[in-house]
Amino acid sequence: MKRILALDDDPSIMDFIGKVLDSKGYQTFTTTDCAEFFTLFREHPIDLVLLDICMPVKNGLEVFKDLCGAKHPPVLFITGDFGAFSTESKTAMELWKTEFAEGTADIIYKPFTVATLNEKIVSLIGDGGDVP
Amino acid sequence: MNYSAVPDMEINLNVRKLFVRNQIDLGWLSHHACRGTVYIHGKLQRLPGFPHPLTPAMVETLFNEIGDSFGVCGLVIELQNWQHNGINGDWRPAQDVDAQSPDVGLRSAQDALRRS
């Protein structure tokens, strides 16, 4: 079973994503806490990371940069900020020229449909397989 | 059935790389490959702040590149902001296209297959 780890400071989004992805056959770990995110990341083999960008303590781009030191799974960024990947953002463009250029990162804008979320995930890691 | 021998995941990866190389904002666009046919939908636009907007020629080149990618045997494109004119074959921003034209907006897998 493919495992997805999601970090968003909004518990309702995490609850929604967890239920949707579990129903698609993925094993989903969700958290609103950055420290817990890294603990879960270390403790479980993760196939895909979902990262909210706008978070109060550490934003998703910074969390991603922390992951980039080691081999990491594909990442799907979730954001309601349509300017998050502006060419004027140095951090975003650094990631664009490296991680995105490898084809292993993607973006989804809020609000999104279940169908779009599912398509993005299937495109990155394949489907969840048989639903138990 | 003449399905592509290249795994769909690999095709997805290559399509994403092409969008990134062309500074396309992935947040507005979705794509997936199924047995070698690539389905693309949403809005095709550049990253915010990128100084050069897409032109019809760039869109045509981009989709030709995707269609010619290894393992791609068909292309189905449905965009909200670009439309394909089935009569003269060019791409145009959606607001410029005659809404009466019945053969506009969807570029079929068969079209891509004919080209290959």
gemmi code that builds the backbone of each chain (N, CA, C; Angstrom):
import gemmi

chains = {
    "A": [
        ("MET", (0.844, -1.201, 0.000), (0.000, 0.000, 0.000), (0.878, 1.250, 0.000)),
        ("LYS", (0.549, 2.201, -0.875), (1.350, 3.429, -0.935), (0.990, 4.357, 0.227)),
        ("ARG", (2.040, 5.005, 0.737), (1.843, 5.843, 1.923), (2.024, 7.320, 1.585)),
        ("ILE", (1.096, 8.108, 2.061), (1.129, 9.549, 1.810), (1.181, 10.277, 3.146)),
        ("LEU", (2.084, 11.229, 3.241), (2.209, 12.039, 4.460), (1.821, 13.472, 4.116)),
        ("ALA", (0.864, 14.020, 4.861), (0.353, 15.362, 4.550), (0.521, 16.300, 5.737)),
        ("LEU", (0.948, 17.517, 5.442), (1.115, 18.551, 6.481), (0.373, 19.812, 6.052)),
        ("ASP", (-0.577, 20.227, 6.888), (-1.323, 21.476, 6.659), (-1.748, 21.973, 8.031)),
        ("ASP", (-1.663, 23.273, 8.258), (-2.010, 23.783, 9.590), (-3.521, 23.813, 9.823)),
        ("ASP", (-4.306, 23.534, 8.788), (-5.764, 23.539, 8.930), (-6.249, 22.107, 9.173)),
        ("PRO", (-6.726, 21.800, 10.404), (-7.141, 20.428, 10.702), (-8.289, 19.938, 9.825)),
        ("SER", (-9.174, 20.851, 9.402), (-10.312, 20.407, 8.575), (-9.823, 19.927, 7.199)),
        ("ILE", (-8.798, 20.601, 6.666), (-8.221, 20.162, 5.377), (-7.566, 18.790, 5.557)),
        ("MET", (-6.860, 18.632, 6.671), (-6.183, 17.356, 6.921), (-7.187, 16.229, 7.072)),
        ("ASP", (-8.282, 16.519, 7.757), (-9.323, 15.521, 7.947), (-9.922, 15.113, 6.588)),
        ("PHE", (-10.192, 16.115, 5.776), (-10.773, 15.883, 4.447), (-9.812, 15.057, 3.577)),
        ("ILE", (-8.566, 15.486, 3.527), (-7.585, 14.798, 2.680), (-7.376, 13.361, 3.156)),
        ("GLY", (-7.295, 13.189, 4.476), (-7.103, 11.844, 5.026), (-8.226, 10.899, 4.611)),
        ("LYS", (-9.461, 11.372, 4.736), (-10.608, 10.519, 4.388), (-10.635, 10.210, 2.890)),
        ("VAL", (-10.387, 11.235, 2.078), (-10.432, 11.040, 0.618), (-9.363, 10.043, 0.181)),
        ("LEU", (-8.137, 10.231, 0.669), (-7.048, 9.383, 0.189), (-7.147, 7.959, 0.739)),
        ("ASP", (-7.623, 7.823, 1.972), (-7.858, 6.476, 2.504), (-8.872, 5.738, 1.632)),
        ("SER", (-9.884, 6.470, 1.184), (-10.932, 5.829, 0.357), (-10.401, 5.437, -1.012)),
        ("LYS", (-9.287, 6.054, -1.415), (-8.686, 5.722, -2.714), (-7.654, 4.603, -2.586)),
        ("GLY", (-7.485, 4.089, -1.396), (-6.592, 2.950, -1.208), (-5.188, 3.292, -0.735)),
        ("TYR", (-4.932, 4.560, -0.427), (-3.630, 4.953, 0.107), (-3.667, 4.871, 1.633)),
        ("GLN", (-2.500, 4.672, 2.233), (-2.408, 4.821, 3.687), (-1.940, 6.248, 3.946)),
        ("THR", (-2.734, 7.007, 4.649), (-2.459, 8.431, 4.781), (-2.132, 8.814, 6.220)),
        ("PHE", (-1.043, 9.527, 6.383), (-0.688, 10.111, 7.682), (-0.890, 11.619, 7.550)),
        ("THR", (-1.654, 12.194, 8.449), (-1.873, 13.640, 8.384), (-1.456, 14.283, 9.705)),
        ("THR", (-0.930, 15.481, 9.602), (-0.567, 16.213, 10.805), (-0.637, 17.720, 10.537)),
        ("THR", (-0.870, 18.452, 11.598), (-0.855, 19.916, 11.493), (0.406, 20.482, 12.141)),
        ("ASP", (1.269, 19.590, 12.601), (2.445, 20.007, 13.365), (3.725, 19.643, 12.611)),
        ("CYS", (4.573, 20.627, 12.450), (5.785, 20.442, 11.661), (6.731, 19.391, 12.279)),
        ("ALA", (6.884, 19.442, 13.608), (7.792, 18.491, 14.275), (7.268, 17.063, 14.107)),
        ("GLU", (5.954, 16.904, 14.244), (5.364, 15.574, 14.082), (5.513, 15.092, 12.634)),
        ("PHE", (5.442, 16.028, 11.704), (5.629, 15.689, 10.291), (6.988, 15.012, 10.084)),
        ("PHE", (8.041, 15.608, 10.640), (9.378, 15.038, 10.447), (9.517, 13.698, 11.175)),
        ("THR", (8.849, 13.570, 12.322), (8.878, 12.288, 13.036), (8.220, 11.205, 12.181)),
        ("LEU", (7.042, 11.518, 11.652), (6.339, 10.545, 10.795), (7.165, 10.224, 9.553)),
        ("PHE", (7.819, 11.232, 9.022), (8.635, 11.036, 7.813), (9.787, 10.070, 8.083)),
        ("ARG", (10.372, 10.182, 9.261), (11.501, 9.298, 9.613), (11.030, 7.882, 9.924)),
        ("GLU", (9.830, 7.777, 10.490), (9.368, 6.477, 10.995), (8.699, 5.597, 9.940)),
        ("HIS", (8.259, 6.208, 8.840), (7.513, 5.429, 7.845), (8.104, 5.631, 6.445)),
        ("PRO", (8.115, 4.573, 5.650), (8.510, 4.758, 4.248), (7.376, 5.484, 3.514)),
        ("ILE", (7.644, 6.694, 3.088), (6.608, 7.535, 2.492), (6.783, 7.595, 0.977)),
        ("ASP", (5.679, 7.436, 0.251), (5.724, 7.478, -1.217), (5.443, 8.865, -1.772)),
        ("LEU", (4.714, 9.688, -1.011), (4.368, 11.032, -1.486), (4.157, 11.948, -0.286)),
        ("VAL", (4.634, 13.174, -0.421), (4.415, 14.181, 0.629), (3.485, 15.262, 0.080)),
        ("LEU", (2.463, 15.595, 0.854), (1.595, 16.727, 0.534), (1.946, 17.852, 1.503)),
        ("LEU", (2.263, 19.016, 0.980), (2.705, 20.119, 1.826), (1.913, 21.387, 1.556)),
        ("ASP", (1.294, 21.896, 2.596), (0.689, 23.221, 2.497), (1.836, 24.242, 2.476)),
        ("ILE", (1.661, 25.316, 1.748), (2.740, 26.310, 1.697), (2.591, 27.355, 2.790)),
        ("CYS", (1.393, 27.891, 2.937), (1.208, 28.977, 3.917), (0.907, 28.413, 5.301)),
        ("MET", (1.935, 28.313, 6.126), (1.769, 27.836, 7.508), (2.491, 28.804, 8.423)),
        ("PRO", (2.017, 28.934, 9.665), (2.514, 29.999, 10.545), (3.965, 29.830, 11.021)),
        ("VAL", (4.355, 28.638, 11.416), (5.687, 28.464, 12.015), (6.758, 28.343, 10.935)),
        ("LYS", (6.526, 27.434, 10.027), (7.481, 27.194, 8.946), (6.670, 26.937, 7.684)),
        ("ASN", (6.946, 27.666, 6.609), (6.110, 27.435, 5.427), (6.557, 26.181, 4.674)),
        ("GLY", (5.680, 25.740, 3.769), (5.906, 24.472, 3.088), (7.177, 24.434, 2.253)),
        ("LEU", (7.543, 25.584, 1.704), (8.775, 25.625, 0.901), (9.996, 25.393, 1.784)),
        ("GLU", (9.955, 25.936, 3.002), (11.071, 25.731, 3.942), (11.112, 24.281, 4.420)),
        ("VAL", (9.937, 23.717, 4.679), (9.881, 22.305, 5.085), (10.468, 21.438, 3.970)),
        ("PHE", (10.110, 21.766, 2.740), (10.600, 20.999, 1.602), (12.116, 21.112, 1.476)),
        ("LYS", (12.633, 22.311, 1.698), (14.091, 22.479, 1.621), (14.795, 21.599, 2.642)),
        ("ASP", (14.158, 21.415, 3.807), (14.739, 20.532, 4.826), (14.741, 19.079, 4.367)),
        ("LEU", (13.756, 18.719, 3.535), (13.704, 17.345, 3.028), (14.728, 17.114, 1.928)),
        ("CYS", (15.106, 18.197, 1.249), (15.913, 18.065, 0.041), (17.340, 17.574, 0.304)),
        ("GLY", (17.784, 17.638, 1.536), (19.133, 17.164, 1.837), (19.289, 15.679, 1.603)),
        ("ALA", (18.206, 14.937, 1.754), (18.275, 13.488, 1.615), (17.374, 13.052, 0.462)),
        ("LYS", (17.451, 11.765, 0.129), (16.549, 11.236, -0.897), (15.120, 11.365, -0.361)),
        ("HIS", (14.252, 11.894, -1.169), (12.889, 12.115, -0.680), (11.882, 11.729, -1.749)),
        ("PRO", (10.659, 11.465, -1.328), (9.629, 11.088, -2.301), (9.125, 12.314, -3.052)),
        ("PRO", (8.300, 12.127, -4.092), (7.682, 13.273, -4.767), (6.873, 14.123, -3.792)),
        ("VAL", (6.720, 15.388, -4.149), (6.006, 16.328, -3.276), (4.909, 17.036, -4.069)),
        ("LEU", (3.734, 17.111, -3.471), (2.639, 17.897, -4.049), (2.369, 19.072, -3.119)),
        ("PHE", (2.601, 20.273, -3.608), (2.353, 21.479, -2.810), (0.885, 21.880, -2.922)),
        ("ILE", (0.325, 22.231, -1.785), (-1.060, 22.688, -1.743), (-1.045, 24.143, -1.287)),
        ("THR", (-1.700, 24.996, -2.038), (-1.726, 26.394, -1.614), (-2.934, 27.129, -2.185)),
        ("GLY", (-3.388, 28.112, -1.436), (-4.438, 29.000, -1.926), (-3.843, 30.290, -2.456)),
        ("ASP", (-2.528, 30.394, -2.357), (-1.830, 31.597, -2.821), (-1.360, 31.369, -4.259)),
        ("PHE", (-2.059, 31.994, -5.204), (-1.725, 31.783, -6.616), (-0.374, 32.409, -6.983)),
        ("GLY", (0.181, 33.202, -6.081), (1.474, 33.812, -6.349), (2.627, 33.108, -5.641)),
        ("ALA", (2.332, 31.964, -5.030), (3.361, 31.270, -4.248), (4.566, 30.880, -5.107)),
        ("PHE", (4.307, 30.604, -6.378), (5.406, 30.223, -7.260), (5.723, 31.326, -8.260)),
        ("SER", (5.613, 32.549, -7.773), (5.992, 33.685, -8.599), (7.479, 33.622, -8.912)),
        ("THR", (7.823, 34.084, -10.107), (9.237, 34.100, -10.486), (10.022, 35.102, -9.630)),
        ("GLU", (9.282, 35.921, -8.871), (9.972, 36.871, -7.992), (10.331, 36.247, -6.645)),
        ("SER", (9.846, 35.038, -6.374), (10.170, 34.357, -5.115), (11.453, 33.546, -5.285)),
        ("LYS", (12.493, 33.981, -4.594), (13.789, 33.320, -4.753), (13.719, 31.852, -4.317)),
        ("THR", (13.080, 31.615, -3.180), (12.978, 30.241, -2.667), (12.220, 29.351, -3.648)),
        ("ALA", (11.085, 29.869, -4.127), (10.275, 29.070, -5.052), (11.046, 28.777, -6.338)),
        ("MET", (11.774, 29.761, -6.839), (12.491, 29.556, -8.102), (13.688, 28.620, -7.943)),
        ("GLU", (14.302, 28.634, -6.762), (15.382, 27.655, -6.504), (14.826, 26.243, -6.616)),
        ("LEU", (13.658, 26.041, -6.013), (13.025, 24.721, -6.072), (12.558, 24.395, -7.492)),
        ("TRP", (12.088, 25.415, -8.181), (11.588, 25.211, -9.547), (12.703, 24.699, -10.454)),
        ("LYS", (13.896, 25.278, -10.281), (15.010, 24.914, -11.168), (15.655, 23.582, -10.786)),
        ("THR", (15.351, 23.100, -9.607), (15.967, 21.839, -9.178), (14.931, 20.733, -9.063)),
        ("GLU", (14.152, 20.772, -8.006), (13.203, 19.687, -7.731), (12.096, 19.604, -8.783)),
        ("PHE", (11.534, 20.743, -9.157), (10.465, 20.710, -10.160), (11.004, 20.262, -11.520)),
        ("ALA", (12.209, 20.694, -11.825), (12.796, 20.324, -13.116), (13.000, 18.813, -13.235)),
        ("GLU", (13.099, 18.143, -12.086), (13.241, 16.680, -12.096), (11.905, 15.986, -12.354)),
        ("GLY", (10.837, 16.752, -12.313), (9.512, 16.181, -12.579), (8.860, 15.525, -11.387)),
        ("THR", (9.458, 15.687, -10.198), (8.941, 14.975, -9.024), (8.194, 15.887, -8.053)),
        ("ALA", (7.833, 17.064, -8.507), (7.049, 17.961, -7.648), (5.911, 18.557, -8.465)),
        ("ASP", (4.824, 18.844, -7.799), (3.656, 19.403, -8.486), (2.954, 20.367, -7.532)),
        ("ILE", (1.984, 21.089, -8.070), (1.257, 22.103, -7.297), (-0.236, 21.901, -7.498)),
        ("ILE", (-1.004, 22.095, -6.428), (-2.463, 22.140, -6.575), (-2.967, 23.360, -5.811)),
        ("TYR", (-3.838, 24.133, -6.463), (-4.362, 25.336, -5.822), (-5.694, 25.043, -5.122)),
        ("LYS", (-5.847, 25.621, -3.936), (-7.135, 25.569, -3.238), (-8.048, 26.653, -3.828)),
        ("PRO", (-9.323, 26.438, -3.911), (-9.987, 25.166, -3.602), (-9.812, 24.185, -4.761)),
        ("PHE", (-9.718, 22.915, -4.418), (-9.545, 21.906, -5.466), (-10.625, 20.846, -5.329)),
        ("THR", (-10.842, 20.126, -6.411), (-11.831, 19.041, -6.364), (-11.120, 17.736, -6.001)),
        ("VAL", (-11.892, 16.790, -5.525), (-11.339, 15.463, -5.223), (-10.739, 14.857, -6.490)),
        ("ALA", (-11.423, 15.073, -7.613), (-10.934, 14.498, -8.883), (-9.562, 15.064, -9.251)),
        ("THR", (-9.393, 16.385, -9.077), (-8.101, 16.990, -9.416), (-7.015, 16.514, -8.462)),
        ("LEU", (-7.338, 16.449, -7.167), (-6.358, 15.955, -6.188), (-5.943, 14.535, -6.554)),
        ("ASN", (-6.921, 13.713, -6.853), (-6.624, 12.325, -7.183), (-5.777, 12.217, -8.450)),
        ("GLU", (-6.099, 13.034, -9.451), (-5.347, 12.981, -10.708), (-3.888, 13.390, -10.489)),
        ("LYS", (-3.689, 14.421, -9.681), (-2.318, 14.870, -9.398), (-1.527, 13.763, -8.700)),
        ("ILE", (-2.177, 13.103, -7.747), (-1.481, 12.067, -6.977), (-1.190, 10.850, -7.849)),
        ("VAL", (-2.181, 10.437, -8.627), (-1.974, 9.279, -9.515), (-0.863, 9.581, -10.515)),
        ("SER", (-0.826, 10.832, -10.985), (0.219, 11.221, -11.936), (1.608, 11.142, -11.304)),
        ("LEU", (1.692, 11.403, -10.006), (2.998, 11.397, -9.324), (3.425, 10.007, -8.855)),
        ("ILE", (2.476, 9.223, -8.304), (2.894, 7.938, -7.707), (2.043, 6.744, -8.148)),
        ("GLY", (1.087, 6.966, -9.023), (0.207, 5.867, -9.410), (-0.977, 5.761, -8.466)),
        ("ASP", (-1.881, 4.849, -8.784), (-3.093, 4.779, -7.955), (-2.836, 4.026, -6.661)),
        ("GLY", (-3.857, 4.038, -5.807), (-3.688, 3.454, -4.471), (-3.859, 1.955, -4.436)),
        ("GLY", (-4.192, 1.376, -5.572), (-4.383, -0.064, -5.605), (-5.759, -0.433, -5.093)),
        ("ASP", (-5.895, -1.680, -4.689), (-7.204, -2.156, -4.228), (-7.563, -1.512, -2.896)),
        ("VAL", (-8.776, -1.033, -2.832), (-9.258, -0.480, -1.562), (-9.658, -1.642, -0.666)),
        ("PRO", (-9.110, -1.696, 0.580), (-9.418, -2.829, 1.446), (-10.885, -2.826, 1.884)),
    ],
    "B": [
        ("MET", (-4.824, -4.278, -29.548), (-4.631, -2.969, -28.950), (-3.152, -2.562, -29.018)),
        ("ASN", (-2.898, -1.315, -29.391), (-1.527, -0.861, -29.549), (-1.154, 0.106, -28.435)),
        ("TYR", (-1.007, -0.407, -27.218), (-0.687, 0.433, -26.091), (0.808, 0.710, -26.041)),
        ("SER", (1.161, 1.840, -25.431), (2.561, 2.194, -25.278), (3.250, 1.214, -24.337)),
        ("ALA", (4.517, 0.909, -24.670), (5.294, 0.021, -23.799), (5.935, 0.788, -22.656)),
        ("VAL", (5.885, 2.123, -22.731), (6.501, 2.953, -21.698), (5.514, 3.117, -20.548)),
        ("PRO", (5.961, 2.885, -19.306), (5.027, 3.028, -18.186), (4.431, 4.440, -18.123)),
        ("ASP", (3.164, 4.488, -17.788), (2.479, 5.788, -17.704), (3.160, 6.735, -16.718)),
        ("MET", (3.714, 6.173, -15.643), (4.386, 7.029, -14.655), (5.571, 7.770, -15.268)),
        ("GLU", (6.287, 7.068, -16.130), (7.440, 7.696, -16.794), (6.977, 8.791, -17.752)),
        ("ILE", (5.883, 8.515, -18.444), (5.321, 9.531, -19.345), (4.881, 10.750, -18.532)),
        ("ASN", (4.205, 10.514, -17.426), (3.770, 11.632, -16.560), (4.963, 12.496, -16.136)),
        ("LEU", (6.034, 11.822, -15.750), (7.245, 12.530, -15.301), (7.798, 13.418, -16.426)),
        ("ASN", (7.857, 12.848, -17.623), (8.412, 13.613, -18.747), (7.519, 14.781, -19.151)),
        ("VAL", (6.202, 14.575, -19.083), (5.276, 15.669, -19.403), (5.446, 16.799, -18.387)),
        ("ARG", (5.559, 16.422, -17.117), (5.735, 17.443, -16.060), (7.030, 18.221, -16.278)),
        ("LYS", (8.081, 17.502, -16.669), (9.367, 18.179, -16.928), (9.221, 19.199, -18.059)),
        ("LEU", (8.468, 18.832, -19.096), (8.285, 19.760, -20.218), (7.519, 21.005, -19.785)),
        ("PHE", (6.497, 20.817, -18.963), (5.762, 21.986, -18.466), (6.684, 22.880, -17.631)),
        ("VAL", (7.480, 22.270, -16.779), (8.383, 23.053, -15.920), (9.400, 23.806, -16.772)),
        ("ARG", (9.952, 23.133, -17.773), (10.950, 23.764, -18.642), (10.357, 24.980, -19.369)),
        ("ASN", (9.060, 24.943, -19.615), (8.394, 26.060, -20.298), (7.753, 27.041, -19.315)),
        ("GLN", (8.114, 26.929, -18.048), (7.628, 27.858, -17.008), (6.107, 27.872, -16.930)),
        ("ILE", (5.490, 26.704, -17.091), (4.033, 26.615, -16.994), (3.639, 26.442, -15.528)),
        ("ASP", (2.646, 27.205, -15.100), (2.161, 27.112, -13.722), (1.367, 25.812, -13.559)),
        ("LEU", (1.964, 24.855, -12.868), (1.358, 23.525, -12.730), (0.084, 23.543, -11.891)),
        ("GLY", (-0.087, 24.596, -11.103), (-1.246, 24.652, -10.212), (-2.576, 24.750, -10.936)),
        ("TRP", (-2.554, 25.235, -12.169), (-3.802, 25.415, -12.920), (-4.071, 24.255, -13.866)),
        ("LEU", (-3.153, 23.323, -13.914), (-3.175, 22.311, -14.963), (-3.125, 20.915, -14.349)),
        ("SER", (-3.838, 19.995, -14.953), (-3.733, 18.594, -14.535), (-3.423, 17.742, -15.749)),
        ("HIS", (-2.706, 16.683, -15.522), (-2.446, 15.766, -16.634), (-2.243, 14.368, -16.091)),
        ("HIS", (-2.557, 13.401, -16.913), (-2.228, 12.025, -16.567), (-2.134, 11.221, -17.848)),
        ("ALA", (-1.363, 10.172, -17.781), (-1.226, 9.274, -18.935), (-1.959, 7.986, -18.637)),
        ("CYS", (-2.615, 7.466, -19.655), (-3.297, 6.176, -19.515), (-2.991, 5.366, -20.769)),
        ("ARG", (-2.226, 4.327, -20.601), (-1.807, 3.450, -21.710), (-1.213, 4.243, -22.865)),
        ("GLY", (-0.399, 5.225, -22.505), (0.331, 5.988, -23.516), (-0.387, 7.222, -24.024)),
        ("THR", (-1.675, 7.339, -23.733), (-2.402, 8.552, -24.134), (-2.330, 9.559, -22.985)),
        ("VAL", (-1.935, 10.781, -23.320), (-1.793, 11.827, -22.296), (-3.027, 12.724, -22.327)),
        ("TYR", (-3.635, 12.879, -21.187), (-4.812, 13.748, -21.036), (-4.379, 14.999, -20.276)),
        ("ILE", (-4.674, 16.165, -20.842), (-4.277, 17.434, -20.230), (-5.510, 18.324, -20.144)),
        ("HIS", (-5.753, 18.889, -18.961), (-6.874, 19.822, -18.863), (-6.610, 20.878, -17.801)),
        ("GLY", (-7.386, 21.944, -17.881), (-7.206, 23.057, -16.947), (-6.845, 24.317, -17.696)),
        ("LYS", (-6.020, 25.139, -17.069), (-5.581, 26.385, -17.714), (-4.087, 26.310, -17.995)),
        ("LEU", (-3.715, 26.700, -19.193), (-2.306, 26.712, -19.563), (-1.808, 28.150, -19.494)),
        ("GLN", (-1.000, 28.424, -18.485), (-0.443, 29.774, -18.363), (0.917, 29.724, -17.682)),
        ("ARG", (1.669, 30.785, -17.872), (3.006, 30.856, -17.308), (2.964, 31.118, -15.821)),
        ("LEU", (4.080, 30.877, -15.135), (4.212, 31.197, -13.713), (3.966, 32.685, -13.505)),
        ("PRO", (3.358, 33.053, -12.379), (3.158, 34.479, -12.119), (4.501, 35.213, -12.081)),
        ("GLY", (4.542, 36.358, -12.723), (5.777, 37.143, -12.740), (6.670, 36.840, -13.924)),
        ("PHE", (6.386, 35.751, -14.659), (7.233, 35.437, -15.819), (6.938, 36.467, -16.909)),
        ("PRO", (7.972, 37.098, -17.454), (7.741, 38.264, -18.308), (7.175, 37.974, -19.694)),
        ("HIS", (7.301, 36.743, -20.163), (6.874, 36.474, -21.541), (5.645, 35.567, -21.562)),
        ("PRO", (4.482, 36.113, -21.921), (3.282, 35.268, -21.984), (3.368, 34.262, -23.124)),
        ("LEU", (2.561, 33.229, -23.019), (2.548, 32.209, -24.068), (1.979, 32.772, -25.362)),
        ("THR", (2.532, 32.341, -26.461), (1.990, 32.694, -27.780), (1.432, 31.414, -28.407)),
        ("PRO", (0.579, 31.545, -29.406), (0.063, 30.342, -30.086), (1.183, 29.432, -30.593)),
        ("ALA", (2.243, 30.021, -31.107), (3.352, 29.198, -31.622), (4.014, 28.406, -30.494)),
        ("MET", (4.159, 29.060, -29.322), (4.757, 28.355, -28.177), (3.874, 27.197, -27.723)),
        ("VAL", (2.560, 27.434, -27.717), (1.627, 26.382, -27.296), (1.706, 25.210, -28.273)),
        ("GLU", (1.736, 25.523, -29.552), (1.831, 24.474, -30.570), (3.125, 23.665, -30.386)),
        ("THR", (4.227, 24.382, -30.172), (5.520, 23.706, -29.995), (5.505, 22.820, -28.750)),
        ("LEU", (4.936, 23.347, -27.671), (4.876, 22.585, -26.420), (4.098, 21.278, -26.609)),
        ("PHE", (2.932, 21.374, -27.228), (2.125, 20.161, -27.391), (2.726, 19.214, -28.437)),
        ("ASN", (3.418, 19.772, -29.409), (4.138, 18.891, -30.340), (5.235, 18.122, -29.605)),
        ("GLU", (5.935, 18.828, -28.711), (6.986, 18.162, -27.921), (6.410, 17.050, -27.065)),
        ("ILE", (5.277, 17.343, -26.431), (4.645, 16.318, -25.583), (4.201, 15.139, -26.452)),
        ("GLY", (3.577, 15.464, -27.595), (3.110, 14.398, -28.483), (4.235, 13.538, -29.024)),
        ("ASP", (5.414, 14.154, -29.167), (6.569, 13.422, -29.695), (7.392, 12.751, -28.598)),
        ("SER", (6.993, 12.934, -27.347), (7.760, 12.348, -26.232), (7.734, 10.829, -26.307)),
        ("PHE", (8.771, 10.246, -25.757), (8.933, 8.797, -25.762), (7.731, 8.122, -25.095)),
        ("GLY", (7.096, 7.238, -25.821), (6.008, 6.457, -25.243), (4.630, 7.063, -25.412)),
        ("VAL", (4.554, 8.322, -25.846), (3.244, 8.965, -26.003), (2.631, 8.556, -27.339)),
        ("CYS", (1.461, 7.949, -27.291), (0.828, 7.519, -28.538), (-0.470, 8.273, -28.802)),
        ("GLY", (-0.834, 9.180, -27.937), (-2.025, 9.986, -28.167), (-2.071, 11.148, -27.202)),
        ("LEU", (-2.838, 12.160, -27.574), (-2.883, 13.380, -26.770), (-4.318, 13.894, -26.772)),
        ("VAL", (-4.872, 14.086, -25.601), (-6.214, 14.667, -25.490), (-6.104, 15.917, -24.632)),
        ("ILE", (-6.402, 17.058, -25.225), (-6.182, 18.328, -24.535), (-7.492, 19.095, -24.448)),
        ("GLU", (-7.849, 19.485, -23.261), (-9.042, 20.319, -23.061), (-8.649, 21.455, -22.144)),
        ("LEU", (-8.523, 22.629, -22.707), (-8.054, 23.768, -21.913), (-9.147, 24.823, -21.796)),
        ("GLN", (-9.158, 25.487, -20.648), (-10.150, 26.547, -20.452), (-9.748, 27.834, -21.160)),
        ("ASN", (-8.460, 28.051, -21.321), (-8.021, 29.349, -21.841), (-7.324, 29.283, -23.203)),
        ("TRP", (-7.189, 28.093, -23.756), (-6.649, 27.953, -25.112), (-7.530, 26.978, -25.876)),
        ("GLN", (-7.725, 27.283, -27.149), (-8.539, 26.384, -27.943), (-7.841, 26.069, -29.255)),
        ("HIS", (-8.057, 24.847, -29.680), (-7.425, 24.366, -30.908), (-8.422, 24.468, -32.038)),
        ("ASN", (-8.029, 25.117, -33.104), (-8.900, 25.256, -34.253), (-8.714, 24.057, -35.167)),
        ("GLY", (-9.740, 23.244, -35.233), (-9.642, 22.019, -36.020), (-9.561, 22.274, -37.517)),
        ("ILE", (-9.898, 23.503, -37.938), (-9.887, 23.789, -39.376), (-8.481, 24.157, -39.854)),
        ("ASN", (-7.883, 25.132, -39.188), (-6.533, 25.509, -39.648), (-5.433, 24.986, -38.714)),
        ("GLY", (-5.830, 24.320, -37.637), (-4.850, 23.607, -36.820), (-4.074, 24.436, -35.829)),
        ("ASP", (-4.420, 25.710, -35.671), (-3.619, 26.510, -34.737), (-4.300, 26.641, -33.371)),
        ("TRP", (-3.507, 27.090, -32.414), (-4.004, 27.344, -31.059), (-4.250, 28.831, -30.902)),
        ("ARG", (-5.339, 29.154, -30.195), (-5.632, 30.560, -29.941), (-6.164, 30.726, -28.527)),
        ("PRO", (-5.919, 31.887, -27.920), (-6.548, 32.135, -26.618), (-8.054, 31.976, -26.739)),
        ("ALA", (-8.685, 31.417, -25.723), (-10.090, 31.026, -25.821), (-10.997, 32.181, -26.209)),
        ("GLN", (-10.702, 33.388, -25.730), (-11.612, 34.506, -25.997), (-11.576, 34.941, -27.468)),
        ("ASP", (-10.531, 34.513, -28.207), (-10.416, 34.905, -29.610), (-11.149, 33.953, -30.562)),
        ("VAL", (-11.612, 32.848, -30.017), (-12.134, 31.803, -30.892), (-13.629, 31.990, -31.119)),
        ("ASP", (-14.036, 31.769, -32.334), (-15.458, 31.841, -32.679), (-16.208, 30.726, -31.955)),
        ("ALA", (-17.117, 31.103, -31.080), (-17.835, 30.115, -30.283), (-18.717, 29.214, -31.136)),
        ("GLN", (-19.010, 29.622, -32.374), (-19.883, 28.817, -33.226), (-19.145, 27.638, -33.852)),
        ("SER", (-17.833, 27.703, -33.868), (-17.090, 26.643, -34.531), (-17.225, 25.341, -33.759)),
        ("PRO", (-17.734, 24.285, -34.403), (-17.983, 23.048, -33.687), (-16.720, 22.238, -33.410)),
        ("ASP", (-15.641, 22.532, -34.105), (-14.461, 21.674, -34.035), (-13.331, 22.364, -33.277)),
        ("VAL", (-13.694, 23.018, -32.222), (-12.720, 23.817, -31.497), (-12.675, 23.391, -30.039)),
        ("GLY", (-11.507, 23.412, -29.457), (-11.414, 23.221, -28.015), (-10.866, 21.877, -27.592)),
        ("LEU", (-11.133, 20.863, -28.355), (-10.658, 19.541, -27.972), (-9.763, 19.007, -29.064)),
        ("ARG", (-8.565, 18.684, -28.677), (-7.666, 18.081, -29.652), (-7.647, 16.598, -29.341)),
        ("SER", (-8.064, 15.829, -30.264), (-8.317, 14.426, -29.948), (-7.074, 13.568, -30.034)),
        ("ALA", (-7.184, 12.411, -29.412), (-6.102, 11.434, -29.480), (-5.862, 11.025, -30.928)),
        ("GLN", (-6.947, 10.952, -31.684), (-6.799, 10.545, -33.078), (-5.968, 11.562, -33.849)),
        ("ASP", (-6.147, 12.836, -33.520), (-5.382, 13.892, -34.176), (-3.887, 13.671, -33.931)),
        ("ALA", (-3.548, 13.412, -32.683), (-2.148, 13.192, -32.364), (-1.617, 11.933, -33.032)),
        ("LEU", (-2.449, 10.926, -33.084), (-2.003, 9.670, -33.683), (-1.753, 9.842, -35.188)),
        ("ARG", (-2.600, 10.663, -35.825), (-2.410, 10.896, -37.253), (-1.065, 11.532, -37.534)),
        ("ARG", (-0.628, 12.399, -36.582), (0.628, 13.108, -36.800), (1.815, 12.186, -36.643)),
        ("SER", (1.680, 11.131, -35.839), (2.845, 10.310, -35.503), (3.121, 9.269, -36.587)),
    ],
}
model = gemmi.Model(1)
for chain_id, residues in chains.items():
    chain = gemmi.Chain(chain_id)
    for i, (resn, *xyz) in enumerate(residues, 1):
        res = gemmi.Residue()
        res.name, res.seqid = resn, gemmi.SeqId(i, " ")
        for name, pos in zip(("N", "CA", "C"), xyz):
            atom = gemmi.Atom()
            atom.name, atom.element = name, gemmi.Element(name[0])
            atom.pos, atom.b_iso = gemmi.Position(*pos), 0.0
            res.add_atom(atom)
        chain.add_residue(res)
    model.add_chain(chain)
structure = gemmi.Structure()
structure.add_model(model)
structure.setup_entities()
